Amino acid sequence: MQTTTHSSLGPSLKRTVRPTLPEDRFDSAGPRHKTMNGGSEPGWRGRLHSVDHVVTVRDVKESSPNYKVQNPAHHDFARYVLPVSESEIKEQEWRGKNANTTAPPSPSSPSESSAGSEITLTSDTVDERKNTTTVSSPAVSEEQQRFLNKLLEEFRTVKSFTHNPGVPKADLKLLDGNALDQLESRLSVDDQDTPDSWIPRSSELRRLTGKHPLNAEPDLLCLYEAGMITPTKLHFVRNHAAVPQLNWETHTVSVYSDPPGLVAKPREWTMDELTSGEFNVFEIPVTLGCDGNRRREVNMVKRTAGFNWTASGVSTSLWRGVPVRDVLLACGLRDTPAGERWYLNFEGADEPSSGRYATSIPLTHAMDPTNDVMLAFGMNGRVLHPDHGYPLRVIIPGYVGGRQIKWLKKIWVTKEPNKSHYHIWDNKVVPSFIDSKTHPLAKAFFEDESTACWEQILQSIICKPAHDEHIEIADQSALEATYTVQGFAFNGGGNRIERVELSLDGGRTWRWCFRHFLDLPLRHGTKYWAWLFWSCEVTLRELAEAFEVVVRAQDNQKMYQPEHITWYDSGMMNNSWYRVRPSVVRDPGSGGIRSIRFQHPVAPLDEDGGWMISPDVPQDTSGESVDALPSFSLEEIARHDKADDAWIILDNKVYDVTSTLSWHPGGPRSILMYAGKASIAPSIEYKNIHDNFAHGRRDECLVGVLNAEGIKAMEEDAKRAARELQELKEARVGLALQPDVFTAAKLVRRTSVTADSRLYTFELPRNVDGAPGRLGLPVGQHVQIALHFKYQAVMRSYTPVRPVLPQDEDGTFDLLVKTYLSIEGSDSFSPGGTISNYLDCMVEGEEIDIRGPSGGIRYNGRGNFEIEGKNYHFDKINLIAGGSGLTPHWQLIHAILSDSDDSTLIRLVDSNKTYDDIWMREALDTCAAQHPKRFKLWHVVTNPPEGWKYSRGRVDKALLEQHLYPHEPGVASFLCGPEGLIEEVALPALAEMGFKEGLSAFVF
């Protein structure tokens, strides 16, 4: 990258610093240390529990390699995660921790397509030449002839299929080429207080169970229009817990047997060993579908135990991996004796609330080479996305999604099926009279393998017309126009779909739908692992006159999908006819049709709509009248936000959920993230995932209702926030800094400014056309940066010192940050600043995430401010800065002095401990010298050098009265710095001088 000199920052910003890191940084053993319970542990992990030493962010960062920078080919847009939580650093024990010592200052911020394989859609378009097939019967009409030509072309296409050898076209790609078409690069705000803060996820995925863990599906029409290979960012996601923070370079998978001896040479495999060439690598398209796909339709018949998947919980990707069969043979798998049945078990590295997620399949299925059971490490030409199992997962083509273990950690052979909770109690279809897992007969059915979901089920879906699609009819002749109904279909077990049919008369007659296949969809002569697309042409009049548009598929055993839904408690494996209902709007005068509207069975998420009618909502069983319950304000509820005192709001009722945290199936974190918060999100999430049992337990926790003011405030605030966010997003199109997602920014340079302060230069992502990215930060506002720790992101707000104005933009931005180093002594301790120490350890090429703009103060130029939504004009402004609090003031100074027509006058009082602590000293002196009438500068230093011409000591009222503009109309004061300076000194002094906070005194 070209080096740029920023003269406005002055020559004092010099001397590039690069940290020297040990060659082997990964958790080196080091000496052992005593823990509070007398045990011992090695390295920083051991010191974390030691009473003799403390561990800092710097210790962990320097011992934890960023493999993404070292080996970019093995990583996607997922972020580096520090393997420790901020609370573990801050809350560690040490001798004398509770002694009355003077702690060092706490850190503060200024406010402190498809991939490598050439898979294409085989078009049903044929040569328009007439009579391509000789037809002897003169009775064939022209319309029938056109149909026959297309039909025979389809038959010839299917007949021409040959075995797909599955040879990858190229090596796994880096983050270039079509990376942004396939992958989301930005982080969702919704994930930043969860352990998945580091994972980029597309906003086009609809979250079905709230923020965490992620269970999400794309819009059905978007899924279809994305093509036959689903872009990775649109692939449905089913997670049971936080995504494990794994690396290709350190991950291993164990292969063994229980009992021992079934596998002669058990061993642990690294990723490089699996992929380096010992095993044949193959790549094929495979459709994965969740067992619960279309469950929301089942829930509309009667509530099940599961949440609301619509028809888009299915996707097709190009999977790359090695045969599990070959790996087992390399480990010395013995032959299964006659008369015995052995099982192949898989377990992931994730940690759901009911134990490790594990399952088993018959070993014979995995050992059959025509079943293509794969240990997959590639997806759509790149490494696996974290949500889809990075770095290693199982792909069992033709099986349901629940058997295809992600984040694969263990593979073992047994003589009995898996005994884990999820193998027994999940992915099962039990008889419909078993209406809950507490039924007296439930255990017998759930524990039997006959109720397990194995192969995927025959399925067909209508995607066009889409849900809530409207077709305007210009005049009645337009009803004779052709409309192409389109969708997809898939099957399990590799069985081919022989036909797809459409009915417009309730199933009395059926029309042929033309099938469209992927290129080379056939494996081993008989296996079809991926979906097909289908289409059928009808007239708009036929759609308008139809009660329903119905699709069904037939497999190679001539079995059709069932007509109606069969209810099961799990709500799984629903493959009844998919029905879309049209309705018409008629002209009140002529009676002619004006438009046609289509409704699918259900709408996505919790949205209203869909032609199916919901079952009765469970009644409140609390036994108390809502009117008799106490009411609470939002302020009262906000005080109950801790693990030992947690209240949440559901549908304007208040629940004390403290007692549920210990047993909640989703774990306590999914509840605590909403404790004490005024949010409608938990109400939405609760409806999506809870059953009658949960309703009963919920009602036991009811303590009151939200008062009328609180209800109105939540409703209005939600509308206002949504409206303002949309307006801000529209205004910021094309800018790197966005209000609702986090964007990665790469460190390209670090410069030492003082002994403990650094100037960090970060590069923004380039635009699609290759032009440098633009920050677009309004003057006076901040950038929120996020760094990713073990359980959630750690976020702070900083004000860049460049760019300030549009003409300053060059594709980079500068953060000036003071590093709060750790202090460890016999009677005092501070682990130092979390963010600042992390930044100080970064190497060039590493990334932070940024989001914004944030902050309530915005300078619009020439004395005009927008502060907390209100407009102000000031002719003179006072600036009070303490240490690193200078940065937002610098933005104001630079913006005002760069505009010769801006007559705003500025006075700055800048407070620091020492002369060397003064930030941007030469730049400020230059501004004061060049603009003596517009800008007055005064320094206050506790310990100044000899010959110091400014103030010595600390800020007080007398000093402020001497060097600031006095209070009068058109004068305002702005403050930024340590809490002690602002709250205990400056604001009280300004109040005595006549300034009023919120009207003429404002804190950044």
Secondary structure, 3 states (H helix, E strand, C coil): CCCCCCHHHCCCCCCECCCCCCCCCCCCCCCCEEECCCCEECHHHHHCCECCCCCCHHHHHHCCCCHHHHCHHHCCCCCCCCCCCHHHHHCCCCCCCCCCCCCCCCCCCCCCCCCCCCCCECCCCCCCCCCCCCCCCCCCCHHHHHHHHHHHHHHHHHHHCCCCCCCCCCCCCCCCCCHHHHCCCCEEHHHCCCCCCCCCCCCCEEECCCCCCCEEEECHHHHHHCCCCCCHHHCCEECCCCCCCCCCCCCEEEEEECCCCCECCCEEEEHHHHHCCCCCCEEEEEEEECCCCCHHHHHHHCCCCCCCCCCCCEEEEEEEEEEHHHHHHHCCECCCCCCCCCEEEEEECCCCCCCCCEEEEEHHHHHCHHHCCEEEEEECCEECCHHHCCCCEEECCCECHHHCCCCEEEEEEECCCCCCHHHHHCCECCCCCCCCCCCCCHHHHHCCHHHECCECCCEEEEEECCCCCEEECCCHHHHHCEEEEEEEEECCCCCCEEEEEEECCCCCCCEEEEEECECCCEECCCEECCCEEEEEEEEHHHHHHCCCEEEEEEECCCCECCCCCCCCCCCCCCCCCEEEEEEEEECCCCCCEEEEEEECCCCCCCCCCCCCCCCCCCCCCCCCCHHHCCEECHHHHHCCEECCEEEEEECCEEEECHHHCCCCCCCCHHHHCCCCCCCCHHHHHHHHHCCHHHHHHHHHCEEEEECHHHHHHHHHHHHHHHHHHHHHHHHCCCCCCCCCEEEEEEEEEEEEEECCEEEEEEECCCCCCCCCCCCCCCCCCEEEEEEECCCCEEEEEECCCECCCHHHCCCEEEEEEECCCCEECCCCEECCCHHHHHHHHCCCCCEEEEEEEECCEEEEECCEEEECCEEEECCEEEEEEEHHHHHHHHHHHHHHHCCCCCCCEEEEEEEEEEHHHCCCHHHHHHHHHHCCCCEEEEEEEEECCCCCCCEECCCCHHHHHHHCCCCCCCEEEEEECCHHHHHHHHHHHHHHCCCCECCCEEEC
